[in-house]
Structure formats: structure tokens, C-alpha cells
Amino acid sequence: MTFWEYVGSRHEQLLADTYQHASAVFQCMVVATLIGVAIGVLTYRSEWAGNLAVTATATVLTIPSLALIGLLIPVTGLGVAPTVTALVLYGLLPIVRNAIVGLRGVDPSLVDAATGIGMSRFARLFRVELPLAWPPILTGIRVATQMLMGIAAIAAYASGPGLGNEIFRGISSLGSANALNQVLAGTLGIIVLALLFDAAYVLIGRLTIPRGIRA
């Protein structure tokens, strides 16, 4: 059976796995973004706190993904829980680091001007600082998403959702007629999803970042 014949005969399952993979990455990125930006907001004013936040999230990346998921299984069980936990943890570093860099890079004169017209600390953060820090934050989100696309495939080890199941099935049946087709289908699916997500981020950037800031 050729690759395209395999895809045609298994298209429903492949579409279901693709949707689950995209959904898992998207939802984990939403959670990681909220947590990462919050950490950045809480720590960017302090040099030691910012360094601690970056170091702590960077430490997670030193743990092999398969090992982390394996360590999570006894705590969270199989399925979605270890997948979500691992992906959120892995997605934090680029977002935290870029949020801190972006917030620290805001022109102090603009913050002083906002203070001078009577803006509260909360208003300055959400109306001046975060909008100006958004370009590097979005870059961090893009980087984190590309990372999670590949890491999410490892979640199949813990019975997680996504295209990793197709890859693991192919690896476990190497030598069979469709083993290579399974691995190839899962891998190409992840690559296509990564490109589509990145294109979506480019569009979001064009819609949310003023032309002057982009320049």
C-alpha cells in the first residue's frame, strides 16, 4: 500500500488525531500564556526575581520529555492530565523570558507620562506596558507553540491524544506493511499543523501590532 492509499483508507482516524493534537497544543498554549505572562508581570521589576523565574522555567527544559511524562504518570495517571501538565511546563520558558524582556524594554518616559496623567498602576500595565511588550511576548508564544507541536507527540507514551499515537503505532510495528506509512503520516501531520499555527500567529501579529511598532 502506498502512502497516499494509506492516508485515504485511514483519513477519518488521521483527521481525528490531527484535531486532538491541535486542540491539545492550543489549549495548553492558552494556559501557558496566561501563567507565563502573569509570572513575567510579577517578576520583571526585580532583577533577582526575573532571573529566578527564567532559571526555574529553563530547568524544566533540561528534563527529557519522555522522562517528565513518565514521572507524571504515577501522580496524574494516563491520558490527558500528564499531557497537559507536561506541555504547559515546557511552554513556559519562551513566554516568561520574552514577557520579562518586553516589559523591561518599555520606554520609562512613556510610563512616567501615563503616571503623570493619573493612570493607576493597573491601568499603566494593561494600557501601556503590556501592549508595548506584546511583540516579544507573541514571539515567545510562537516559539513555544513550535516546541509543543513536537513534544505533544511524546504524549502518546502516556495514552495522550494526538498524532503521536500514529507514530508510536508505526514504531511498535516496524517491519510490517504500513509501519513507515504510520510514522510518516504522523510526522507530516505535525509539520503541517506547526506551519498552520505559525501562519495564524503571523496574521495575529499583523492585526494586533501597530505598523509603527512592527517597523
Salt bridges, closest charged atoms under 4 A:
ASP17 OD2 - ARG169 NH2 3.62
GLU47 OE1 - ARG104 NH1 3.92
GLU129 OE1 - ARG121 NH1 2.80
GLU166 OE1 - ARG10 NH2 3.72
GLU166 OE1 - ARG169 NH2 2.63
ASP198 OD2 - ARG142 NH2 2.89
